[in-house]
Amino acid sequence: MHISGLPQIIRREINPEYYDILTEYNRLTGLSILVNTSFNMHEEPIIRTAAEAVAAFFESHIDSLALGPFLADNPNSTRA
């Protein structure tokens, strides 16, 4: 198995919303790193629209989906 990563530097003046999310994540967890991955189902193209994201979400075992200002829990999740 090969795993690779691409580090990114986030600057508040360029992307303030994402910067603030990462800052709050660090405040809550003490961790200053976040793993971000593409969103797609096995053998499917990367999701590009909100409609595609919602469809994949309900067909998956993903626990939650954050989309814009919304956070939805998946009733199909296997999370206990």
Biopython code that builds the backbone (N, CA, C, O; Angstrom):
import numpy as np
from Bio.PDB.StructureBuilder import StructureBuilder

atoms = [
    (1, "MET", "N", (0.841, -1.173, 0.000)),
    (1, "MET", "CA", (0.000, 0.000, 0.000)),
    (1, "MET", "C", (0.885, 1.235, 0.000)),
    (1, "MET", "O", (1.877, 1.303, 0.726)),
    (2, "HIS", "N", (0.524, 2.189, -0.806)),
    (2, "HIS", "CA", (1.274, 3.447, -0.887)),
    (2, "HIS", "C", (0.374, 4.586, -0.419)),
    (2, "HIS", "O", (-0.726, 4.768, -0.941)),
    (3, "ILE", "N", (0.829, 5.331, 0.536)),
    (3, "ILE", "CA", (0.090, 6.491, 1.033)),
    (3, "ILE", "C", (0.972, 7.715, 0.853)),
    (3, "ILE", "O", (2.155, 7.700, 1.194)),
    (4, "SER", "N", (0.396, 8.752, 0.326)),
    (4, "SER", "CA", (1.157, 9.978, 0.151)),
    (4, "SER", "C", (0.345, 11.152, 0.670)),
    (4, "SER", "O", (-0.859, 11.033, 0.896)),
    (5, "GLY", "N", (0.992, 12.259, 0.853)),
    (5, "GLY", "CA", (0.313, 13.451, 1.335)),
    (5, "GLY", "C", (0.825, 14.684, 0.628)),
    (5, "GLY", "O", (1.929, 14.699, 0.083)),
    (6, "LEU", "N", (0.011, 15.707, 0.646)),
    (6, "LEU", "CA", (0.380, 16.979, 0.048)),
    (6, "LEU", "C", (0.102, 18.066, 1.077)),
    (6, "LEU", "O", (-1.043, 18.489, 1.236)),
    (7, "PRO", "N", (1.140, 18.523, 1.781)),
    (7, "PRO", "CA", (0.904, 19.555, 2.792)),
    (7, "PRO", "C", (0.461, 20.866, 2.154)),
    (7, "PRO", "O", (0.904, 21.224, 1.063)),
    (8, "GLN", "N", (-0.412, 21.565, 2.847)),
    (8, "GLN", "CA", (-0.877, 22.862, 2.377)),
    (8, "GLN", "C", (-0.737, 23.870, 3.503)),
    (8, "GLN", "O", (-0.989, 23.555, 4.666)),
    (9, "ILE", "N", (-0.339, 25.071, 3.155)),
    (9, "ILE", "CA", (-0.262, 26.167, 4.118)),
    (9, "ILE", "C", (-1.486, 27.039, 3.893)),
    (9, "ILE", "O", (-1.745, 27.492, 2.778)),
    (10, "ILE", "N", (-2.230, 27.268, 4.958)),
    (10, "ILE", "CA", (-3.446, 28.072, 4.865)),
    (10, "ILE", "C", (-3.166, 29.429, 5.490)),
    (10, "ILE", "O", (-2.710, 29.525, 6.630)),
    (11, "ARG", "N", (-3.448, 30.478, 4.723)),
    (11, "ARG", "CA", (-3.266, 31.846, 5.221)),
    (11, "ARG", "C", (-4.631, 32.493, 5.376)),
    (11, "ARG", "O", (-5.476, 32.424, 4.485)),
    (12, "ARG", "N", (-4.828, 33.126, 6.531)),
    (12, "ARG", "CA", (-6.128, 33.736, 6.816)),
    (12, "ARG", "C", (-6.510, 34.783, 5.774)),
    (12, "ARG", "O", (-7.680, 34.883, 5.406)),
    (13, "GLU", "N", (-5.547, 35.560, 5.296)),
    (13, "GLU", "CA", (-5.870, 36.608, 4.335)),
    (13, "GLU", "C", (-6.314, 36.042, 2.978)),
    (13, "GLU", "O", (-6.928, 36.761, 2.189)),
    (14, "ILE", "N", (-6.022, 34.796, 2.701)),
    (14, "ILE", "CA", (-6.418, 34.173, 1.434)),
    (14, "ILE", "C", (-7.708, 33.366, 1.588)),
    (14, "ILE", "O", (-8.567, 33.400, 0.707)),
    (15, "ASN", "N", (-7.848, 32.639, 2.705)),
    (15, "ASN", "CA", (-9.014, 31.792, 2.910)),
    (15, "ASN", "C", (-9.439, 31.863, 4.380)),
    (15, "ASN", "O", (-9.188, 30.925, 5.137)),
    (16, "PRO", "N", (-10.076, 32.959, 4.790)),
    (16, "PRO", "CA", (-10.379, 33.163, 6.205)),
    (16, "PRO", "C", (-11.318, 32.116, 6.814)),
    (16, "PRO", "O", (-11.145, 31.739, 7.973)),
    (17, "GLU", "N", (-12.304, 31.645, 6.054)),
    (17, "GLU", "CA", (-13.236, 30.658, 6.618)),
    (17, "GLU", "C", (-12.524, 29.352, 6.946)),
    (17, "GLU", "O", (-12.696, 28.809, 8.037)),
    (18, "TYR", "N", (-11.732, 28.847, 6.014)),
    (18, "TYR", "CA", (-11.019, 27.596, 6.247)),
    (18, "TYR", "C", (-9.973, 27.763, 7.350)),
    (18, "TYR", "O", (-9.788, 26.875, 8.183)),
    (19, "TYR", "N", (-9.305, 28.890, 7.346)),
    (19, "TYR", "CA", (-8.323, 29.178, 8.388)),
    (19, "TYR", "C", (-8.989, 29.151, 9.765)),
    (19, "TYR", "O", (-8.447, 28.570, 10.705)),
    (20, "ASP", "N", (-10.158, 29.776, 9.885)),
    (20, "ASP", "CA", (-10.864, 29.813, 11.167)),
    (20, "ASP", "C", (-11.328, 28.423, 11.600)),
    (20, "ASP", "O", (-11.313, 28.104, 12.789)),
    (21, "ILE", "N", (-11.739, 27.597, 10.635)),
    (21, "ILE", "CA", (-12.112, 26.218, 10.963)),
    (21, "ILE", "C", (-10.918, 25.477, 11.535)),
    (21, "ILE", "O", (-11.035, 24.803, 12.559)),
    (22, "LEU", "N", (-9.778, 25.597, 10.886)),
    (22, "LEU", "CA", (-8.574, 24.914, 11.365)),
    (22, "LEU", "C", (-8.119, 25.444, 12.719)),
    (22, "LEU", "O", (-7.667, 24.677, 13.569)),
    (23, "THR", "N", (-8.237, 26.743, 12.920)),
    (23, "THR", "CA", (-7.859, 27.343, 14.202)),
    (23, "THR", "C", (-8.761, 26.816, 15.323)),
    (23, "THR", "O", (-8.279, 26.489, 16.408)),
    (24, "GLU", "N", (-10.052, 26.736, 15.063)),
    (24, "GLU", "CA", (-10.993, 26.224, 16.073)),
    (24, "GLU", "C", (-10.763, 24.735, 16.324)),
    (24, "GLU", "O", (-10.850, 24.280, 17.464)),
    (25, "TYR", "N", (-10.474, 23.981, 15.280)),
    (25, "TYR", "CA", (-10.157, 22.561, 15.432)),
    (25, "TYR", "C", (-8.943, 22.391, 16.338)),
    (25, "TYR", "O", (-8.928, 21.524, 17.211)),
    (26, "ASN", "N", (-7.928, 23.222, 16.128)),
    (26, "ASN", "CA", (-6.737, 23.181, 16.975)),
    (26, "ASN", "C", (-7.075, 23.532, 18.420)),
    (26, "ASN", "O", (-6.565, 22.901, 19.346)),
    (27, "ARG", "N", (-7.928, 24.531, 18.620)),
    (27, "ARG", "CA", (-8.316, 24.940, 19.971)),
    (27, "ARG", "C", (-9.064, 23.812, 20.681)),
    (27, "ARG", "O", (-8.846, 23.583, 21.871)),
    (28, "LEU", "N", (-9.937, 23.111, 19.973)),
    (28, "LEU", "CA", (-10.755, 22.063, 20.582)),
    (28, "LEU", "C", (-9.995, 20.763, 20.819)),
    (28, "LEU", "O", (-10.254, 20.064, 21.799)),
    (29, "THR", "N", (-9.061, 20.436, 19.931)),
    (29, "THR", "CA", (-8.409, 19.129, 19.995)),
    (29, "THR", "C", (-6.948, 19.175, 20.424)),
    (29, "THR", "O", (-6.397, 18.172, 20.876)),
    (30, "GLY", "N", (-6.319, 20.351, 20.281)),
    (30, "GLY", "CA", (-4.885, 20.431, 20.545)),
    (30, "GLY", "C", (-4.061, 19.943, 19.362)),
    (30, "GLY", "O", (-2.833, 19.900, 19.442)),
    (31, "LEU", "N", (-4.717, 19.576, 18.270)),
    (31, "LEU", "CA", (-4.026, 19.094, 17.076)),
    (31, "LEU", "C", (-3.952, 20.209, 16.050)),
    (31, "LEU", "O", (-4.937, 20.905, 15.804)),
    (32, "SER", "N", (-2.791, 20.373, 15.458)),
    (32, "SER", "CA", (-2.618, 21.441, 14.485)),
    (32, "SER", "C", (-2.540, 20.900, 13.065)),
    (32, "SER", "O", (-2.009, 21.557, 12.170)),
    (33, "ILE", "N", (-3.070, 19.705, 12.866)),
    (33, "ILE", "CA", (-3.072, 19.107, 11.537)),
    (33, "ILE", "C", (-4.441, 18.489, 11.287)),
    (33, "ILE", "O", (-5.075, 17.959, 12.200)),
    (34, "LEU", "N", (-4.876, 18.564, 10.063)),
    (34, "LEU", "CA", (-6.159, 18.003, 9.672)),
    (34, "LEU", "C", (-5.953, 17.279, 8.351)),
    (34, "LEU", "O", (-5.340, 17.824, 7.433)),
    (35, "VAL", "N", (-6.459, 16.058, 8.245)),
    (35, "VAL", "CA", (-6.349, 15.310, 7.006)),
    (35, "VAL", "C", (-7.591, 15.593, 6.178)),
    (35, "VAL", "O", (-8.718, 15.401, 6.635)),
    (36, "ASN", "N", (-7.373, 16.044, 4.975)),
    (36, "ASN", "CA", (-8.450, 16.347, 4.052)),
    (36, "ASN", "C", (-8.338, 15.366, 2.892)),
    (36, "ASN", "O", (-7.242, 15.129, 2.383)),
    (37, "THR", "N", (-9.449, 14.801, 2.475)),
    (37, "THR", "CA", (-9.420, 13.833, 1.393)),
    (37, "THR", "C", (-10.481, 14.168, 0.361)),
    (37, "THR", "O", (-11.409, 14.928, 0.638)),
    (38, "SER", "N", (-10.346, 13.607, -0.814)),
    (38, "SER", "CA", (-11.374, 13.806, -1.828)),
    (38, "SER", "C", (-12.630, 13.045, -1.416)),
    (38, "SER", "O", (-12.557, 12.088, -0.645)),
    (39, "PHE", "N", (-13.762, 13.464, -1.921)),
    (39, "PHE", "CA", (-15.038, 12.846, -1.593)),
    (39, "PHE", "C", (-15.554, 12.161, -2.847)),
    (39, "PHE", "O", (-16.023, 12.819, -3.776)),
    (40, "ASN", "N", (-15.467, 10.866, -2.870)),
    (40, "ASN", "CA", (-16.052, 10.076, -3.942)),
    (40, "ASN", "C", (-16.215, 8.643, -3.447)),
    (40, "ASN", "O", (-15.507, 8.197, -2.544)),
    (41, "MET", "N", (-17.142, 7.947, -4.042)),
    (41, "MET", "CA", (-17.387, 6.558, -3.700)),
    (41, "MET", "C", (-16.477, 5.696, -4.564)),
    (41, "MET", "O", (-15.966, 6.156, -5.585)),
    (42, "HIS", "N", (-16.278, 4.460, -4.161)),
    (42, "HIS", "CA", (-15.393, 3.537, -4.868)),
    (42, "HIS", "C", (-15.745, 3.471, -6.357)),
    (42, "HIS", "O", (-16.892, 3.228, -6.731)),
    (43, "GLU", "N", (-14.743, 3.689, -7.183)),
    (43, "GLU", "CA", (-14.849, 3.635, -8.636)),
    (43, "GLU", "C", (-15.804, 4.668, -9.234)),
    (43, "GLU", "O", (-16.272, 4.501, -10.360)),
    (44, "GLU", "N", (-16.091, 5.728, -8.488)),
    (44, "GLU", "CA", (-16.925, 6.819, -8.979)),
    (44, "GLU", "C", (-16.066, 8.083, -9.097)),
    (44, "GLU", "O", (-15.062, 8.210, -8.396)),
    (45, "PRO", "N", (-16.447, 9.017, -9.974)),
    (45, "PRO", "CA", (-15.680, 10.267, -10.068)),
    (45, "PRO", "C", (-15.828, 11.111, -8.805)),
    (45, "PRO", "O", (-16.766, 10.924, -8.031)),
    (46, "ILE", "N", (-14.906, 12.029, -8.607)),
    (46, "ILE", "CA", (-14.962, 12.925, -7.450)),
    (46, "ILE", "C", (-16.229, 13.757, -7.508)),
    (46, "ILE", "O", (-16.616, 14.255, -8.565)),
    (47, "ILE", "N", (-16.862, 13.899, -6.367)),
    (47, "ILE", "CA", (-18.114, 14.647, -6.254)),
    (47, "ILE", "C", (-17.846, 16.128, -6.468)),
    (47, "ILE", "O", (-16.896, 16.681, -5.915)),
    (48, "ARG", "N", (-18.700, 16.775, -7.284)),
    (48, "ARG", "CA", (-18.497, 18.183, -7.610)),
    (48, "ARG", "C", (-19.671, 19.075, -7.251)),
    (48, "ARG", "O", (-19.525, 20.297, -7.249)),
    (49, "THR", "N", (-20.831, 18.506, -6.946)),
    (49, "THR", "CA", (-21.995, 19.337, -6.656)),
    (49, "THR", "C", (-22.625, 18.918, -5.334)),
    (49, "THR", "O", (-22.374, 17.825, -4.827)),
    (50, "ALA", "N", (-23.445, 19.803, -4.789)),
    (50, "ALA", "CA", (-24.160, 19.485, -3.548)),
    (50, "ALA", "C", (-25.094, 18.298, -3.758)),
    (50, "ALA", "O", (-25.207, 17.439, -2.883)),
    (51, "ALA", "N", (-25.754, 18.241, -4.892)),
    (51, "ALA", "CA", (-26.666, 17.124, -5.172)),
    (51, "ALA", "C", (-25.911, 15.797, -5.208)),
    (51, "ALA", "O", (-26.396, 14.799, -4.675)),
    (52, "GLU", "N", (-24.741, 15.774, -5.824)),
    (52, "GLU", "CA", (-23.920, 14.559, -5.849)),
    (52, "GLU", "C", (-23.469, 14.177, -4.444)),
    (52, "GLU", "O", (-23.430, 12.996, -4.099)),
    (53, "ALA", "N", (-23.128, 15.175, -3.637)),
    (53, "ALA", "CA", (-22.683, 14.920, -2.263)),
    (53, "ALA", "C", (-23.801, 14.295, -1.435)),
    (53, "ALA", "O", (-23.565, 13.334, -0.703)),
    (54, "VAL", "N", (-24.994, 14.823, -1.544)),
    (54, "VAL", "CA", (-26.128, 14.295, -0.775)),
    (54, "VAL", "C", (-26.455, 12.878, -1.231)),
    (54, "VAL", "O", (-26.700, 12.010, -0.393)),
    (55, "ALA", "N", (-26.466, 12.626, -2.525)),
    (55, "ALA", "CA", (-26.757, 11.287, -3.035)),
    (55, "ALA", "C", (-25.732, 10.272, -2.524)),
    (55, "ALA", "O", (-26.103, 9.197, -2.051)),
    (56, "ALA", "N", (-24.448, 10.612, -2.618)),
    (56, "ALA", "CA", (-23.396, 9.710, -2.140)),
    (56, "ALA", "C", (-23.492, 9.506, -0.635)),
    (56, "ALA", "O", (-23.274, 8.401, -0.139)),
    (57, "PHE", "N", (-23.813, 10.555, 0.079)),
    (57, "PHE", "CA", (-23.940, 10.502, 1.539)),
    (57, "PHE", "C", (-24.969, 9.460, 1.951)),
    (57, "PHE", "O", (-24.712, 8.649, 2.841)),
    (58, "PHE", "N", (-26.141, 9.478, 1.305)),
    (58, "PHE", "CA", (-27.197, 8.549, 1.689)),
    (58, "PHE", "C", (-26.963, 7.131, 1.179)),
    (58, "PHE", "O", (-27.582, 6.190, 1.675)),
    (59, "GLU", "N", (-26.089, 6.964, 0.206)),
    (59, "GLU", "CA", (-25.754, 5.626, -0.287)),
    (59, "GLU", "C", (-24.567, 5.022, 0.452)),
    (59, "GLU", "O", (-24.188, 3.882, 0.183)),
    (60, "SER", "N", (-23.981, 5.762, 1.367)),
    (60, "SER", "CA", (-22.751, 5.337, 2.031)),
    (60, "SER", "C", (-22.989, 5.037, 3.509)),
    (60, "SER", "O", (-24.109, 5.093, 4.018)),
    (61, "HIS", "N", (-21.889, 4.718, 4.161)),
    (61, "HIS", "CA", (-21.899, 4.564, 5.621)),
    (61, "HIS", "C", (-21.147, 5.715, 6.273)),
    (61, "HIS", "O", (-20.632, 5.575, 7.383)),
    (62, "ILE", "N", (-21.083, 6.851, 5.587)),
    (62, "ILE", "CA", (-20.469, 8.051, 6.140)),
    (62, "ILE", "C", (-21.337, 8.533, 7.296)),
    (62, "ILE", "O", (-22.560, 8.595, 7.166)),
    (63, "ASP", "N", (-20.722, 8.874, 8.418)),
    (63, "ASP", "CA", (-21.471, 9.261, 9.614)),
    (63, "ASP", "C", (-22.195, 10.592, 9.465)),
    (63, "ASP", "O", (-23.367, 10.704, 9.823)),
    (64, "SER", "N", (-21.516, 11.586, 8.945)),
    (64, "SER", "CA", (-22.083, 12.934, 8.875)),
    (64, "SER", "C", (-21.598, 13.629, 7.616)),
    (64, "SER", "O", (-20.556, 13.285, 7.057)),
    (65, "LEU", "N", (-22.377, 14.620, 7.176)),
    (65, "LEU", "CA", (-22.003, 15.418, 6.016)),
    (65, "LEU", "C", (-22.150, 16.880, 6.370)),
    (65, "LEU", "O", (-23.223, 17.318, 6.785)),
    (66, "ALA", "N", (-21.070, 17.647, 6.210)),
    (66, "ALA", "CA", (-21.110, 19.098, 6.377)),
    (66, "ALA", "C", (-21.172, 19.688, 4.979)),
    (66, "ALA", "O", (-20.307, 19.435, 4.141)),
    (67, "LEU", "N", (-22.215, 20.480, 4.742)),
    (67, "LEU", "CA", (-22.421, 21.065, 3.427)),
    (67, "LEU", "C", (-22.883, 22.493, 3.634)),
    (67, "LEU", "O", (-24.018, 22.736, 4.044)),
    (68, "GLY", "N", (-21.990, 23.443, 3.345)),
    (68, "GLY", "CA", (-22.311, 24.835, 3.625)),
    (68, "GLY", "C", (-22.553, 25.006, 5.114)),
    (68, "GLY", "O", (-21.743, 24.547, 5.919)),
    (69, "PRO", "N", (-23.643, 25.653, 5.504)),
    (69, "PRO", "CA", (-23.916, 25.857, 6.930)),
    (69, "PRO", "C", (-24.631, 24.668, 7.588)),
    (69, "PRO", "O", (-25.014, 24.752, 8.755)),
    (70, "PHE", "N", (-24.813, 23.564, 6.852)),
    (70, "PHE", "CA", (-25.594, 22.435, 7.351)),
    (70, "PHE", "C", (-24.710, 21.270, 7.764)),
    (70, "PHE", "O", (-23.664, 21.026, 7.163)),
    (71, "LEU", "N", (-25.144, 20.547, 8.805)),
    (71, "LEU", "CA", (-24.497, 19.315, 9.244)),
    (71, "LEU", "C", (-25.586, 18.273, 9.392)),
    (71, "LEU", "O", (-26.507, 18.442, 10.191)),
    (72, "ALA", "N", (-25.486, 17.193, 8.626)),
    (72, "ALA", "CA", (-26.509, 16.149, 8.652)),
    (72, "ALA", "C", (-25.902, 14.838, 9.128)),
    (72, "ALA", "O", (-24.787, 14.488, 8.741)),
    (73, "ASP", "N", (-26.630, 14.117, 9.962)),
    (73, "ASP", "CA", (-26.244, 12.778, 10.383)),
    (73, "ASP", "C", (-26.917, 11.771, 9.461)),
    (73, "ASP", "O", (-28.073, 11.945, 9.075)),
    (74, "ASN", "N", (-26.192, 10.725, 9.116)),
    (74, "ASN", "CA", (-26.695, 9.728, 8.181)),
    (74, "ASN", "C", (-27.448, 8.639, 8.927)),
    (74, "ASN", "O", (-26.872, 7.985, 9.796)),
    (75, "PRO", "N", (-28.727, 8.426, 8.608)),
    (75, "PRO", "CA", (-29.483, 7.353, 9.267)),
    (75, "PRO", "C", (-28.967, 5.970, 8.883)),
    (75, "PRO", "O", (-29.296, 4.994, 9.556)),
    (76, "ASN", "N", (-28.172, 5.857, 7.825)),
    (76, "ASN", "CA", (-27.616, 4.567, 7.399)),
    (76, "ASN", "C", (-26.255, 4.281, 8.023)),
    (76, "ASN", "O", (-25.660, 3.237, 7.755)),
    (77, "SER", "N", (-25.764, 5.185, 8.841)),
    (77, "SER", "CA", (-24.433, 5.029, 9.442)),
    (77, "SER", "C", (-24.407, 3.825, 10.373)),
    (77, "SER", "O", (-25.404, 3.482, 11.007)),
    (78, "THR", "N", (-23.254, 3.202, 10.436)),
    (78, "THR", "CA", (-23.061, 2.073, 11.361)),
    (78, "THR", "C", (-22.473, 2.540, 12.680)),
    (78, "THR", "O", (-22.143, 1.725, 13.541)),
    (79, "ARG", "N", (-22.338, 3.861, 12.843)),
    (79, "ARG", "CA", (-21.782, 4.415, 14.077)),
    (79, "ARG", "C", (-22.703, 4.049, 15.233)),
    (79, "ARG", "O", (-23.922, 4.190, 15.139)),
    (80, "ALA", "N", (-22.121, 3.587, 16.301)),
    (80, "ALA", "CA", (-22.925, 3.204, 17.477)),
    (80, "ALA", "C", (-23.300, 4.400, 18.296)),
    (80, "ALA", "O", (-23.974, 4.262, 19.317)),
]
sb = StructureBuilder()
sb.init_structure("model")
sb.init_model(0)
sb.init_chain("A")
sb.init_seg("    ")
for serial, (resi, resn, name, xyz) in enumerate(atoms, 1):
    if name == "N":
        sb.init_residue(resn, " ", resi, " ")
    sb.init_atom(name, np.array(xyz, "f"), 0.0, 1.0, " ", f" {name:<3s}", serial, name[0])
structure = sb.get_structure()
